[in-house]
């Protein structure tokens, strides 16, 4: 099996990112800054010889992928394994609202209880297994190709934890910027990280804050 190069791009900034509302599998539109971020990332990647684009089917990732694919016409597939974690009853709410309405769920979320399912959503373990199983299946299917994958902060979190064997219940100690470019390779079933969190294509007017949360 050949070396598969996978470039992960997180979606551009959304209205709920700015408002600090928990998105999960619900969607909000890209902001003007999010659209510009996507276009700037497209500029950086314009000469990369990708074979195809794979994206989450959630609109913020799908739309970002569309900007990355402008003028290229690459095959574009959507896959539910690339979705953000399902946050169930917490989705669309501000942190203060979650804490007031669902204190036990909020506590488990903040403590990174890996096996506690969020009502209507996924536990951390379920989410991690869904992402890693799916990404491995996709890279097996397209072994030896160069893939552009447009996804979410939580998926990138899973990838880093998988590669570095960083526990799911440990607090995040790395950044997840909107429209960041992150490059991995996989060969003989082994993943390697080659670059992380590239946002040099964004200027001070377009750079976004780190993903809020755990």
C-alpha positions in Angstrom: 0.0 0.0 0.0 1.3 3.5 -0.9 1.7 6.6 1.2 -1.6 8.4 1.6 -1.3 12.2 2.2 -4.2 13.7 4.0 -4.6 17.5 4.5 -7.3 18.3 7.0 -8.8 21.8 7.0 -11.2 22.9 9.7 -14.3 24.8 8.5 -14.3 28.5 8.4 -15.6 30.6 11.3 -19.4 30.4 11.8 -21.9 32.7 13.5 -22.2 30.3 16.4 -18.4 30.2 16.8 -18.5 33.9 17.3 -21.5 33.7 19.7 -19.8 30.9 21.6 -22.8 28.6 21.1 -22.2 24.8 21.0 -22.7 23.6 17.5 -22.3 19.8 17.3 -24.3 18.5 14.3 -26.4 21.6 14.1 -25.3 24.3 11.7 -24.9 28.0 11.5 -23.7 29.9 8.5 -20.1 30.9 7.8 -19.4 34.5 8.7 -17.9 36.9 6.2 -14.6 36.3 7.9 -15.2 32.5 7.7 -15.7 32.8 3.9 -12.5 34.8 3.6 -10.6 32.3 5.7 -11.8 29.5 3.4 -10.7 31.5 0.3 -7.3 32.3 1.9 -6.8 28.6 2.6 -7.8 27.8 -1.0 -5.1 30.2 -2.1 -2.4 28.4 -0.1 -3.5 25.0 -1.4 -4.1 25.9 -5.0 -1.0 24.1 -6.3 -1.5 20.9 -4.2 -2.2 18.0 -6.5 -5.2 16.6 -4.6 -7.1 13.6 -6.0 -10.4 14.4 -4.3 -12.1 16.3 -1.5 -13.8 14.5 1.3 -15.9 16.5 3.8 -18.4 16.3 6.6 -21.9 16.6 5.3 -22.6 19.4 7.8 -23.0 22.7 5.9 -20.2 24.6 7.5 -17.7 22.0 6.3 -19.5 21.4 3.0 -19.5 25.1 2.1 -15.9 25.5 3.2 -15.0 22.6 0.9 -16.8 24.3 -1.9 -14.6 27.4 -1.6 -11.5 25.2 -1.5 -12.7 23.5 -4.7 -13.4 26.7 -6.7 -11.7 26.4 -10.1 -10.5 22.9 -9.5 -13.5 20.6 -10.1 -12.2 17.8 -7.9 -14.6 15.0 -7.0 -16.3 15.9 -3.7 -17.7 13.3 -1.4 -19.4 13.8 2.0 -19.1 11.3 4.9 -20.9 11.3 8.2 -17.8 9.9 10.0 -16.3 13.4 9.5 -19.0 15.1 11.4 -18.5 17.0 14.6 -19.4 15.2 17.8 -23.2 15.1 18.5 -23.8 17.2 21.6 -27.5 16.3 21.8 -29.5 18.4 24.2 -26.6 20.9 24.6 -26.6 22.0 20.9 -27.3 25.6 20.1 -27.0 26.6 23.7 -24.6 28.9 25.5 -22.4 27.4 28.2 -24.3 29.2 30.9 -27.6 27.8 29.6 -26.3 24.3 29.5 -25.0 24.6 33.1 -28.4 25.9 34.3 -30.6 23.5 32.3 -28.5 20.3 32.4 -26.1 20.5 35.3 -25.2 16.8 35.4 -24.6 16.6 31.7 -22.6 19.8 31.8 -20.4 18.5 34.6 -19.7 15.3 32.7 -18.9 17.2 29.6 -16.5 19.6 31.4 -14.8 16.7 33.2 -14.4 14.8 29.9 -16.2 11.7 31.2 -15.4 9.5 28.2 -18.2 7.0 28.6 -21.1 9.3 29.6 -23.4 9.8 26.6 -24.9 13.2 26.2 -28.7 12.7 25.8 -29.5 12.7 22.1 -25.7 12.8 21.3 -22.5 10.8 21.7 -20.1 10.0 24.4 -16.5 10.9 23.8 -15.6 7.2 23.3 -18.4 6.8 20.7 -17.3 9.9 18.9 -13.7 8.9 18.9 -14.4 5.4 17.6 -16.7 6.8 14.9 -14.1 9.2 13.6 -11.0 7.0 13.7 -12.8 4.0 12.3 -14.2 6.1 9.5 -10.9 7.9 8.7 -9.0 4.7 8.6 -11.6 3.2 6.2 -11.4 6.2 3.9 -7.6 6.1 3.7 -7.7 2.4 3.1 -10.2 3.0 0.2 -8.0 5.8 -1.3 -4.6 4.4 -0.4 -1.8 6.2 -2.2 -3.9 9.3 -3.0 -3.6 12.8 -1.9 -6.8 13.8 0.0 -8.2 17.1 1.1 -10.5 16.6 4.1 -12.7 19.4 5.4 -14.0 18.7 8.8 -14.4 20.0 12.4 -12.4 20.8 15.5 -13.5 17.7 17.3 -12.3 15.4 14.5 -8.9 17.1 14.5 -8.8 16.6 18.3 -9.4 12.9 17.8 -6.6 12.6 15.2 -4.1 14.2 17.5 -5.1 12.0 20.4 -4.9 8.9 18.2 -1.4 9.7 16.8 0.2 10.8 20.1 -1.9 8.4 22.3 -3.1 11.3 24.3 -5.9 10.2 26.6 -9.5 11.2 25.7 -10.1 12.4 29.3 -7.1 14.7 29.3 -7.8 18.4 28.8 -6.9 19.7 25.4 -3.4 21.2 25.2 -3.3 22.2 21.5 -5.1 24.7 19.4 -7.9 24.2 16.8 -8.2 27.3 14.6 -10.8 27.9 12.0 -9.6 27.2 8.5 -6.3 25.9 9.8 -4.3 23.5 7.5 -3.1 20.2 9.1 -1.2 17.6 7.2 -0.9 13.9 7.9 0.4 10.8 6.2 -0.6 7.2 6.5 1.5 4.2 5.3 1.2 0.6 6.3 -1.5 1.5 8.7 0.7 4.0 10.6 -0.2 7.7 10.9 2.3 10.5 11.1 1.7 14.2 11.6 3.7 16.4 9.3 2.3 19.9 10.0 -0.3 21.3 12.4 -2.4 24.4 12.8 -1.1 26.3 9.8 -2.9 29.7 9.7 -0.1 31.9 8.3 -2.4 32.5 5.3 -4.8 34.4 7.6 -4.0 38.0 8.5 -4.9 39.6 11.8 -8.3 40.6 10.4 -9.3 37.1 9.6 -7.6 34.9 12.2 -10.1 33.3 14.6 -9.8 32.4 18.2 -9.3 28.8 19.3 -12.2 26.5 19.4 -13.9 27.0 22.8 -14.5 24.0 25.0 -13.0 20.8 26.2 
